[in-house]
Amino acid sequence: MEEYHLIGERLKDNFMKIVIVGGVAGGASAAARLRRLDENAQIILFERSGFVSYANCGLPYYIGGVISNKAELTLQTPESLWNRFRIEVRTHQEVTHINTQDKMVTVHDLDNEKVYEESYDKLILSPGAKPIIPNLSGTDSRRLFTLRTVEDSYRIRDYVTENNPQSVVIVGGGFIGLEVAENLNDMGIRVTIVQRSDQLLDILDYDMATFTHSKIRQKGISLKLGSNVIGFTDEANGITTHLENDSDIKSDFVLMAVGVLPDSSLAKAAGLQLGIKGSILVNDKMETSVQDIYAVGDAVQVIHSVSGQNAVISLAGPANKQGRIVADNICGGDSHYKVSIGSSVIKLFDMTIASTGLSEKAAIASGFDCDRIVLSPASHASYYPNSKVMTMKVVFEKETLKLLGAQIVGYDGVDKRIDVLATAIAFGAKANQLKDLDLAYAPPYSSAKDPVNMAGFMIDNIARGVLKQFHWNEVDGLPSDGRVTLLDTRTPSEYARGHVNGFINIPLDVLRENIQKIDKSKPVYVMCQSGLRSYIASRILNLQGFDAYNFSGGYRFYSAVTNEQALCKGTYPCGMDR
């Protein structure tokens, strides 16, 4: 175990005094770690709300009643932090000014309206992020809510309990918006989601986001994509949401969930250097531009480990790690924040959606010449009961095979695979090295060839020239004048239930007997249900002198993306899709 020695500067031989602004993930983590490293330091934590160390991510589930006890939202209380760690927590107290010269903060006691000053030797800023409230008419309505704090969740739940609303408009389709939508829908409230962009969950690529669209609509939630809100009007019995190019929507209340921005006003006023989106600029030791002031959490700028570009990542995991790093460095350690790849997961009814690293669109925007594979493996051995399909997209750099990111949508086993992929990215694995991972296997949990291994096999085949592929967004651009052959290798019954226009049906199992029907002088574009049979067909064709391309993701994926169909739950053994 690494030994730390307290080397922080002290005033007049007194013990070091550390002031922390913000008591949620990063601030609370820093405070607890500081005490574990230094039993004598004076630690004061200021929090403007009434709660510290609370579970932000659990707030939507309290609104929906999944979490029924208020106390379960708070991991620690001011009393428990004092009893266990001797950390002095002052809630309902807002730090309004930092005097960097004299090392003093000005504090507004919100309970009794008193203003006072507090000195510090070291200052840690953990202000978090604030909800974006567009400058629109009607946003001051009592029927319009945001969700950031425990108190916010209380207000929304109290409103729902007391008023028995029948309808709600949720503006924004990110994590908070979707989680609240699920919970309110389960309560029998009619939900409409309004999203400015053409997809939900902008961290995903459009093709993967379409599965969330389908699930949302399947649950009876109205979804308005590409819709811009221009204002709100209070009515006698509700509130009207005005859209730019669509009909007004009347509802009982509105939740604004269009995103968050770093809450950096205090840092800005103190002259600390800021970064993108108004975030607080820090180095990898979480030090700001002013000596003895540190910053952590949703308000800071970090370097994305994959893109190498500046980023703001508003997630609890990074905030907690950063709090720990600050404490180490204040107490004489040499800790550095190294990995920011933005791994995330969300439950959407019975579906799980997860991502890590860069999406394809983010990779392109970052300047990567990238490729991707799409596969639809089973969550566990398909012969074991209740196997369910997942759709996995892995993005990698063409020349170097650098693993850039991944997205998975499915039902079981999604979180396990995204964590494996996140780990591989964090440790700099190449995409084709996924095939070499020795992952745990038993029929109830996986297949002998785990989905992550399968992704590695596919990418390795691409790298070695064994596999050439085409994608869903290229299908419409394929020549329809006979210059290429479009081949569907599914069974006749599968083909009859739906196929892409222009694709002829020759099932894989009779392909060799019918190969003379295919013109060898023309490229052949091959499709099946999930991509496996078409790959086998492509190999047969390539080995007999054809120029064959395999469709990435299969007809299941194409149909889901283009028609926003629900992701199929059931699976069959590989190559036996029905």
C-alpha positions as CSV (number, residue, x, y, z in Angstrom):
1,M,0.0,0.0,0.0
2,E,1.4,3.4,-1.0
3,E,2.4,5.5,2.0
4,Y,1.4,9.2,2.0
5,H,3.0,11.9,4.0
6,L,1.2,15.1,4.7
7,I,3.2,17.9,3.1
8,G,0.4,20.5,2.7
9,E,1.3,24.0,3.8
10,R,-0.1,25.0,7.2
11,L,-0.8,28.5,8.6
12,K,0.9,29.2,11.9
13,D,1.8,25.6,12.6
14,N,-1.9,24.7,12.7
15,F,-3.3,21.7,10.9
16,M,-4.2,22.0,7.2
17,K,-7.6,23.4,6.6
18,I,-9.4,22.2,3.5
19,V,-12.6,23.7,2.2
20,I,-14.8,21.8,-0.4
21,V,-17.5,23.5,-2.4
22,G,-20.1,21.0,-3.5
23,G,-20.9,17.8,-1.6
24,V,-22.1,15.3,-4.2
25,A,-20.0,12.8,-6.1
26,G,-16.6,14.4,-6.5
27,G,-16.7,16.6,-3.3
28,A,-17.9,13.9,-1.0
29,S,-15.3,11.4,-2.4
30,A,-12.5,13.9,-1.9
31,A,-13.6,14.6,1.6
32,A,-13.7,11.0,2.7
33,R,-10.4,10.2,1.0
34,L,-8.8,13.2,2.7
35,R,-9.8,11.9,6.1
36,R,-8.5,8.4,5.3
37,L,-5.1,10.0,4.5
38,D,-4.9,12.7,7.2
39,E,-6.6,12.3,10.5
40,N,-5.7,15.8,11.6
41,A,-6.8,18.0,8.7
42,Q,-9.8,20.3,9.2
43,I,-12.3,19.5,6.4
44,I,-15.3,21.7,5.8
45,L,-17.8,20.9,3.0
46,F,-20.3,23.5,1.8
47,E,-23.4,22.4,-0.1
48,R,-26.1,24.8,-1.2
49,S,-28.8,22.1,-1.3
50,G,-30.0,20.3,1.7
51,F,-28.3,17.0,0.9
52,V,-24.8,15.6,0.4
53,S,-23.5,12.4,-1.2
54,Y,-26.8,11.7,-2.9
55,A,-27.5,9.4,-5.8
56,N,-28.2,11.8,-8.7
57,C,-28.7,8.8,-11.0
58,G,-31.4,7.5,-8.7
59,L,-33.6,10.6,-8.8
60,P,-35.8,9.5,-11.8
61,Y,-36.6,6.3,-10.0
62,Y,-37.7,8.1,-6.8
63,I,-40.1,10.1,-8.9
64,G,-41.5,6.9,-10.4
65,G,-41.8,5.2,-7.0
66,V,-39.2,2.5,-7.8
67,I,-37.2,3.9,-4.9
68,S,-39.9,4.5,-2.3
69,N,-37.9,5.7,0.6
70,K,-36.4,9.2,0.5
71,A,-33.5,8.1,2.7
72,E,-32.3,5.6,0.2
73,L,-31.3,8.5,-2.1
74,T,-28.7,9.7,0.3
75,L,-25.6,7.6,0.7
76,Q,-24.3,9.8,3.6
77,T,-25.7,12.6,5.7
78,P,-24.0,15.5,7.5
79,E,-24.4,13.6,10.7
80,S,-22.9,10.3,9.3
81,L,-20.0,12.2,7.7
82,W,-19.2,13.8,11.0
83,N,-19.6,10.7,13.1
84,R,-17.4,8.5,10.8
85,F,-15.0,11.0,9.2
86,R,-15.2,14.1,11.4
87,I,-16.0,16.1,8.3
88,E,-17.9,19.3,9.0
89,V,-20.8,19.5,6.5
90,R,-22.7,22.8,6.1
91,T,-25.8,22.4,4.0
92,H,-28.0,25.3,2.7
93,Q,-24.8,27.3,2.5
94,E,-23.7,28.7,-0.8
95,V,-20.1,29.9,-1.5
96,T,-20.6,33.1,-3.5
97,H,-17.0,34.4,-3.8
98,I,-13.4,33.3,-3.7
99,N,-10.6,35.6,-2.6
100,T,-7.7,33.8,-4.1
101,Q,-5.2,36.4,-2.7
102,D,-6.2,36.0,0.9
103,K,-7.4,32.4,0.6
104,M,-10.9,33.2,1.8
105,V,-14.4,32.2,0.6
106,T,-17.5,34.2,1.2
107,V,-20.5,32.1,2.3
108,H,-24.2,32.8,2.2
109,D,-26.1,30.9,4.8
110,L,-29.4,30.4,3.0
111,D,-31.3,29.4,6.2
112,N,-30.8,32.6,8.1
113,E,-29.5,35.0,5.3
114,K,-26.2,35.5,7.1
115,V,-23.0,36.1,5.1
116,Y,-19.6,35.2,6.5
117,E,-16.1,34.3,5.4
118,E,-14.1,31.1,5.8
119,S,-10.4,30.7,5.3
120,Y,-8.7,27.8,3.5
121,D,-5.3,26.3,2.9
122,K,-6.6,24.1,0.1
123,L,-9.8,24.7,-1.8
124,I,-11.7,22.0,-3.8
125,L,-14.4,23.0,-6.3
126,S,-17.0,20.4,-7.1
127,P,-20.0,22.5,-8.2
128,G,-21.3,20.0,-10.7
129,A,-23.5,20.9,-13.7
130,K,-26.6,23.0,-14.0
131,P,-29.6,22.2,-16.2
132,I,-29.8,24.2,-19.4
133,I,-32.9,26.4,-19.4
134,P,-33.3,28.0,-22.9
135,N,-34.2,31.6,-23.0
136,L,-37.8,31.0,-24.0
137,S,-41.1,32.6,-22.9
138,G,-42.9,30.7,-20.2
139,T,-40.0,28.9,-18.5
140,D,-40.9,30.5,-15.2
141,S,-44.2,28.5,-15.1
142,R,-44.8,26.6,-11.9
143,R,-45.7,23.6,-14.1
144,L,-42.3,23.5,-15.6
145,F,-39.6,21.5,-13.7
146,T,-36.0,20.5,-14.0
147,L,-34.2,17.7,-12.3
148,R,-30.8,18.2,-10.7
149,T,-31.1,17.8,-6.9
150,V,-32.9,15.7,-4.4
151,E,-35.2,18.7,-3.7
152,D,-36.1,18.8,-7.5
153,S,-37.2,15.1,-7.3
154,Y,-39.3,15.8,-4.2
155,R,-41.0,18.7,-6.0
156,I,-41.8,16.6,-9.1
157,R,-43.1,13.6,-7.1
158,D,-45.2,15.8,-4.8
159,Y,-46.7,17.5,-7.8
160,V,-47.6,14.1,-9.4
161,T,-49.0,12.8,-6.1
162,E,-51.0,15.8,-5.3
163,N,-52.3,16.7,-8.8
164,N,-52.7,13.3,-10.4
165,P,-51.6,14.6,-13.8
166,Q,-52.6,12.8,-16.9
167,S,-50.0,14.1,-19.3
168,V,-46.4,15.4,-19.5
169,V,-44.1,16.9,-22.1
170,I,-40.4,16.0,-21.6
171,V,-38.1,18.3,-23.6
172,G,-34.9,16.5,-24.3
173,G,-34.0,12.9,-25.1
174,G,-30.9,12.3,-23.0
175,F,-30.4,10.0,-20.0
176,I,-32.5,12.1,-17.6
177,G,-35.3,12.6,-20.1
178,L,-35.6,8.9,-21.0
179,E,-35.4,7.7,-17.4
180,V,-38.1,10.1,-16.2
181,A,-40.2,9.2,-19.3
182,E,-40.0,5.5,-18.4
183,N,-40.9,6.1,-14.8
184,L,-43.8,8.5,-15.5
185,N,-45.1,6.2,-18.3
186,D,-45.1,3.3,-15.8
187,M,-47.3,5.5,-13.5
188,G,-49.9,5.7,-16.2
189,I,-49.1,9.3,-17.3
190,R,-49.2,10.0,-21.0
191,V,-45.7,11.1,-22.1
192,T,-44.6,13.1,-25.1
193,I,-40.8,13.5,-25.7
194,V,-39.7,16.4,-27.8
195,Q,-36.1,16.2,-29.1
196,R,-34.5,18.9,-31.2
197,S,-32.2,16.5,-33.1
198,D,-33.3,13.6,-35.2
199,Q,-32.5,10.9,-32.6
200,L,-32.5,10.2,-28.9
201,L,-29.3,9.7,-26.9
202,D,-27.0,11.8,-29.0
203,I,-24.0,9.9,-27.6
204,L,-25.1,7.0,-29.9
205,D,-24.9,6.8,-33.7
206,Y,-28.3,7.2,-35.4
207,D,-28.5,3.5,-36.4
208,M,-28.1,2.3,-32.8
209,A,-30.4,5.0,-31.5
210,T,-33.3,3.8,-33.6
211,F,-33.7,0.9,-31.3
212,T,-34.6,3.3,-28.5
213,H,-37.1,5.1,-30.8
214,S,-38.8,1.8,-31.4
215,K,-38.9,0.9,-27.7
216,I,-40.3,4.3,-26.8
217,R,-43.0,4.1,-29.3
218,Q,-43.8,0.5,-28.4
219,K,-44.5,1.6,-24.9
220,G,-47.1,4.2,-26.1
221,I,-44.9,7.2,-25.6
222,S,-45.3,9.9,-28.3
223,L,-42.0,10.9,-29.8
224,K,-41.3,14.1,-31.7
225,L,-37.9,14.1,-33.3
226,G,-36.4,17.1,-35.1
227,S,-38.8,19.4,-33.2
228,N,-37.7,22.7,-31.8
229,V,-39.5,24.2,-28.7
230,I,-40.1,28.0,-29.0
231,G,-41.9,28.7,-25.8
232,F,-44.5,27.8,-23.2
233,T,-47.8,29.2,-22.2
234,D,-49.5,28.7,-18.8
235,E,-53.2,27.7,-19.1
236,A,-55.9,27.5,-16.5
237,N,-55.6,23.8,-16.4
238,G,-52.2,23.0,-17.8
239,I,-49.3,24.3,-19.9
240,T,-48.9,24.5,-23.7
241,T,-45.6,23.7,-25.4
242,H,-45.1,25.6,-28.6
243,L,-43.1,24.0,-31.4
244,E,-41.5,25.7,-34.3
245,N,-42.9,23.6,-37.2
246,D,-45.5,21.5,-35.5
247,S,-48.7,21.7,-33.5
248,D,-48.8,22.9,-30.0
249,I,-48.8,20.3,-27.3
250,K,-51.0,20.7,-24.2
251,S,-50.1,18.8,-21.1
252,D,-50.4,19.0,-17.3
253,F,-46.7,19.7,-16.8
254,V,-43.3,19.9,-18.5
255,L,-39.9,18.6,-17.6
256,M,-36.9,20.4,-19.1
257,A,-34.1,17.9,-19.7
258,V,-32.2,19.4,-22.7
259,G,-28.8,18.9,-21.1
260,V,-26.4,20.4,-18.6
261,L,-23.6,22.9,-18.6
262,P,-20.7,23.2,-16.1
263,D,-21.7,25.3,-13.1
264,S,-18.5,27.4,-13.2
265,S,-19.7,30.9,-12.4
266,L,-17.9,30.9,-9.1
267,A,-14.6,29.8,-10.7
268,K,-15.1,32.4,-13.5
269,A,-15.6,35.2,-11.0
270,A,-12.5,34.2,-9.2
271,G,-10.4,34.5,-12.3
272,L,-9.7,30.8,-12.8
273,Q,-9.0,29.8,-16.3
274,L,-11.9,28.2,-18.2
275,G,-12.1,25.7,-21.0
276,I,-14.8,24.5,-23.4
277,K,-18.4,25.0,-22.6
278,G,-17.3,27.3,-19.7
279,S,-15.7,24.4,-17.9
280,I,-13.0,24.8,-15.3
281,L,-9.5,24.1,-16.7
282,V,-7.5,21.6,-14.8
283,N,-4.3,19.5,-15.3
284,D,-4.2,15.8,-14.8
285,K,-3.6,16.3,-11.1
286,M,-6.9,18.2,-11.0
287,E,-5.1,21.5,-10.2
288,T,-6.7,24.7,-11.6
289,S,-4.8,27.7,-12.9
290,V,-4.7,29.2,-9.3
291,Q,-2.4,27.7,-6.8
292,D,-4.0,25.6,-4.0
293,I,-7.4,25.4,-5.8
294,Y,-8.5,22.1,-7.3
295,A,-11.6,21.2,-9.3
296,V,-13.4,17.9,-10.0
297,G,-16.6,16.5,-11.5
298,D,-19.0,17.7,-14.1
299,A,-17.6,21.2,-14.1
300,V,-14.1,20.4,-15.3
301,Q,-12.5,20.0,-18.7
302,V,-10.7,16.7,-19.3
303,I,-8.8,15.1,-22.2
304,H,-10.8,12.4,-23.9
305,S,-8.5,9.4,-23.9
306,V,-9.5,8.1,-27.3
307,S,-9.8,11.4,-29.3
308,G,-7.1,13.3,-27.5
309,Q,-9.4,16.3,-27.6
310,N,-10.9,18.4,-24.8
311,A,-14.1,17.1,-23.3
312,V,-16.6,17.6,-20.5
313,I,-17.9,14.3,-19.2
314,S,-20.8,14.5,-16.8
315,L,-20.7,11.1,-15.1
316,A,-20.5,10.1,-11.5
317,G,-17.7,7.5,-12.0
318,P,-15.1,10.1,-13.3
319,A,-16.1,12.6,-10.6
320,N,-15.5,10.1,-7.8
321,K,-12.1,9.1,-9.2
322,Q,-11.1,12.8,-9.6
323,G,-12.1,13.4,-6.0
324,R,-9.8,10.6,-4.9
325,I,-6.9,12.0,-7.0
326,V,-7.3,15.5,-5.5
327,A,-7.1,14.1,-2.0
328,D,-4.0,12.1,-2.8
329,N,-2.2,15.1,-4.2
330,I,-3.2,17.4,-1.3
331,C,-1.8,14.8,1.0
332,G,1.5,14.5,-0.7
333,G,0.8,11.9,-3.3
334,D,1.4,12.1,-7.0
335,S,-1.9,10.9,-8.5
336,H,-2.9,11.6,-12.1
337,Y,-6.3,11.4,-13.9
338,K,-5.5,9.3,-16.9
339,V,-8.6,7.8,-18.5
340,S,-11.7,9.6,-19.8
341,I,-13.6,7.6,-22.3
342,G,-17.2,8.3,-21.2
343,S,-18.6,4.8,-20.6
344,S,-22.3,4.9,-19.9
345,V,-25.3,2.6,-19.6
346,I,-29.1,3.2,-19.3
347,K,-32.0,1.0,-18.6
348,L,-35.0,1.7,-20.9
349,F,-37.9,-0.5,-19.7
350,D,-36.6,-4.0,-20.4
351,M,-33.9,-2.8,-22.7
352,T,-30.3,-1.9,-21.9
353,I,-28.3,0.6,-24.0
354,A,-24.6,1.2,-23.4
355,S,-21.7,2.9,-25.0
356,T,-18.0,3.5,-24.4
357,G,-15.4,5.6,-26.2
358,L,-16.2,7.3,-29.5
359,S,-19.3,6.8,-31.6
360,E,-18.7,6.5,-35.3
361,K,-19.9,10.1,-35.9
362,A,-17.7,11.4,-33.0
363,A,-14.7,9.4,-34.4
364,I,-15.2,11.0,-37.8
365,A,-15.5,14.5,-36.2
366,S,-12.3,13.8,-34.4
367,G,-10.5,13.2,-37.7
368,F,-10.2,9.4,-37.6
369,D,-10.4,7.4,-40.8
370,C,-12.6,4.8,-39.2
371,D,-14.5,1.6,-40.0
372,R,-17.2,-0.3,-38.0
373,I,-18.7,-3.7,-37.7
374,V,-22.2,-4.6,-36.6
375,L,-23.1,-8.0,-35.2
376,S,-26.1,-9.5,-33.5
377,P,-24.8,-12.2,-31.0
378,A,-26.8,-13.9,-28.3
379,S,-26.5,-12.9,-24.7
380,H,-25.5,-16.5,-23.8
381,A,-25.5,-19.9,-25.4
382,S,-28.5,-20.0,-27.8
383,Y,-29.3,-23.5,-26.8
384,Y,-29.7,-22.5,-23.1
385,P,-33.2,-21.1,-22.3
386,N,-34.0,-17.4,-22.5
387,S,-31.1,-16.4,-24.7
388,K,-31.7,-12.9,-26.1
389,V,-30.1,-11.1,-29.0
390,M,-28.0,-8.0,-28.6
391,T,-26.9,-5.6,-31.3
392,M,-23.2,-4.5,-31.0
393,K,-21.4,-1.9,-33.0
394,V,-17.6,-1.5,-32.7
395,V,-15.7,1.4,-34.2
396,F,-12.0,1.2,-35.0
397,E,-9.3,3.1,-37.0
398,K,-8.7,1.5,-40.4
399,E,-5.0,1.8,-40.6
400,T,-3.9,1.1,-37.0
401,L,-6.9,-0.9,-35.9
402,K,-7.0,1.3,-32.8
403,L,-10.2,0.5,-30.8
404,L,-12.2,3.7,-30.8
405,G,-15.5,2.9,-29.2
406,A,-18.5,0.6,-29.0
407,Q,-22.3,0.7,-28.6
408,I,-24.6,-2.2,-27.5
409,V,-28.4,-2.4,-27.4
410,G,-30.0,-5.5,-26.0
411,Y,-31.6,-7.1,-23.0
412,D,-29.1,-9.4,-21.1
413,G,-25.4,-9.2,-20.8
414,V,-25.0,-5.7,-22.3
415,D,-23.3,-4.2,-19.3
416,K,-20.8,-7.1,-19.1
417,R,-19.7,-6.6,-22.7
418,I,-19.5,-2.9,-22.6
419,D,-17.3,-3.0,-19.6
420,V,-15.0,-5.5,-21.3
421,L,-14.8,-3.2,-24.3
422,A,-14.2,-0.1,-22.1
423,T,-11.3,-1.9,-20.4
424,A,-9.8,-2.9,-23.7
425,I,-10.0,0.8,-24.9
426,A,-8.5,2.0,-21.6
427,F,-5.5,-0.2,-21.9
428,G,-4.9,0.6,-25.6
429,A,-5.9,-2.7,-27.2
430,K,-6.2,-3.0,-30.9
431,A,-9.6,-3.9,-32.2
432,N,-8.5,-7.3,-33.6
433,Q,-7.0,-8.2,-30.2
434,L,-10.5,-8.6,-28.9
435,K,-10.4,-12.1,-30.4
436,D,-7.6,-13.0,-28.0
437,L,-9.4,-12.2,-24.7
438,D,-9.9,-15.2,-22.5
439,L,-13.4,-14.5,-21.2
440,A,-15.5,-16.6,-18.8
441,Y,-17.8,-19.1,-20.3
442,A,-20.7,-21.2,-19.2
443,P,-24.0,-21.7,-21.2
444,P,-26.1,-19.5,-18.9
445,Y,-23.7,-16.6,-19.2
446,S,-22.0,-16.6,-22.6
447,S,-21.0,-18.7,-25.6
448,A,-17.6,-20.3,-26.1
449,K,-17.1,-17.5,-28.6
450,D,-18.1,-14.5,-26.6
451,P,-19.7,-11.5,-28.5
452,V,-16.6,-9.5,-27.7
453,N,-14.4,-12.3,-29.2
454,M,-16.7,-12.4,-32.2
455,A,-16.2,-8.7,-32.8
456,G,-12.5,-9.3,-32.7
457,F,-12.7,-12.2,-35.3
458,M,-14.7,-10.0,-37.6
459,I,-12.3,-7.1,-37.4
460,D,-9.3,-9.4,-37.8
461,N,-10.9,-10.8,-41.0
462,I,-11.3,-7.2,-42.3
463,A,-7.7,-6.4,-41.5
464,R,-6.5,-9.5,-43.3
465,G,-8.7,-8.9,-46.3
466,V,-10.8,-12.0,-45.7
467,L,-14.0,-9.9,-45.2
468,K,-15.3,-7.0,-47.2
469,Q,-18.5,-5.4,-46.1
470,F,-21.1,-2.9,-46.9
471,H,-23.5,-1.0,-44.5
472,W,-27.2,-0.1,-44.1
473,N,-26.7,3.5,-45.3
474,E,-25.1,2.2,-48.5
475,V,-27.9,-0.1,-49.6
476,D,-30.0,2.6,-51.4
477,G,-26.9,3.6,-53.4
478,L,-26.2,0.2,-54.8
479,P,-26.8,0.0,-58.6
480,S,-30.2,-1.4,-59.6
481,D,-29.4,-1.6,-63.3
482,G,-27.8,-5.1,-63.1
483,R,-24.2,-3.9,-62.7
484,V,-24.0,-5.8,-59.4
485,T,-25.7,-8.9,-58.0
486,L,-27.8,-8.4,-54.9
487,L,-28.1,-11.7,-53.0
488,D,-30.2,-12.7,-50.0
489,T,-29.1,-16.0,-48.5
490,R,-31.9,-16.5,-45.9
491,T,-34.5,-19.2,-46.1
492,P,-37.5,-18.7,-48.5
493,S,-39.8,-18.2,-45.5
494,E,-37.6,-15.5,-44.0
495,Y,-37.3,-13.8,-47.4
496,A,-41.1,-13.9,-47.9
497,R,-41.6,-12.1,-44.6
498,G,-39.5,-9.1,-45.8
499,H,-36.5,-8.3,-47.9
500,V,-34.7,-5.4,-49.5
501,N,-36.0,-4.7,-53.0
502,G,-33.7,-6.0,-55.7
503,F,-32.1,-8.8,-53.7
504,I,-32.7,-12.3,-55.1
505,N,-33.1,-15.2,-52.8
506,I,-30.7,-18.1,-52.9
507,P,-30.5,-19.8,-49.5
508,L,-27.0,-20.5,-48.1
509,D,-27.4,-24.2,-47.9
510,V,-28.1,-24.5,-51.7
511,L,-25.7,-21.7,-52.8
512,R,-23.1,-24.1,-54.2
513,E,-25.6,-25.9,-56.3
514,N,-26.9,-22.6,-57.7
515,I,-23.7,-20.7,-58.0
516,Q,-23.8,-20.9,-61.8
517,K,-26.8,-18.5,-61.7
518,I,-24.5,-15.7,-60.4
519,D,-22.5,-13.7,-62.9
520,K,-18.8,-13.9,-61.8
521,S,-18.0,-10.7,-63.6
522,K,-20.1,-8.6,-61.3
523,P,-19.6,-7.7,-57.6
524,V,-21.9,-9.6,-55.3
525,Y,-23.5,-7.9,-52.3
526,V,-24.7,-10.6,-49.8
527,M,-27.3,-10.3,-47.0
528,C,-28.8,-12.6,-44.4
529,Q,-30.7,-12.2,-41.2
530,S,-27.8,-11.4,-38.8
531,G,-24.7,-11.4,-41.0
532,L,-23.3,-14.9,-40.3
533,R,-24.8,-16.8,-43.2
534,S,-24.0,-14.0,-45.6
535,Y,-20.4,-14.1,-44.4
536,I,-20.2,-17.8,-45.0
537,A,-21.8,-17.2,-48.5
538,S,-19.3,-14.4,-49.1
539,R,-16.4,-16.8,-48.4
540,I,-17.8,-19.4,-50.7
541,L,-18.1,-16.9,-53.4
542,N,-14.7,-15.3,-52.8
543,L,-13.0,-18.7,-52.8
544,Q,-14.5,-19.4,-56.2
545,G,-13.3,-16.2,-57.8
546,F,-16.2,-13.8,-57.1
547,D,-15.9,-10.3,-55.6
548,A,-18.3,-10.6,-52.7
549,Y,-19.3,-8.1,-49.9
550,N,-21.0,-9.1,-46.7
551,F,-23.8,-6.9,-45.3
552,S,-22.9,-5.7,-41.8
553,G,-25.6,-6.4,-39.2
554,G,-27.9,-8.4,-41.4
555,Y,-31.5,-7.8,-42.5
556,R,-32.6,-7.7,-38.9
557,F,-30.4,-4.6,-38.3
558,Y,-31.3,-3.0,-41.6
559,S,-35.0,-3.4,-41.0
560,A,-34.7,-2.1,-37.4
561,V,-32.8,1.0,-38.5
562,T,-34.9,1.9,-41.6
563,N,-38.3,1.0,-40.1
564,E,-37.5,1.6,-36.4
565,Q,-38.7,-1.9,-35.6
566,A,-38.4,-3.4,-32.2
567,L,-35.2,-5.4,-31.6
568,C,-36.0,-9.1,-31.6
569,K,-35.6,-10.7,-28.2
570,G,-35.4,-14.4,-29.2
571,T,-32.4,-16.0,-30.7
572,Y,-31.5,-19.2,-32.5
573,P,-28.3,-21.1,-32.9
574,C,-25.8,-19.3,-35.2
575,G,-26.7,-19.6,-38.8
576,M,-30.2,-20.9,-38.0
577,D,-32.1,-17.6,-37.9
578,R,-35.7,-18.0,-38.7
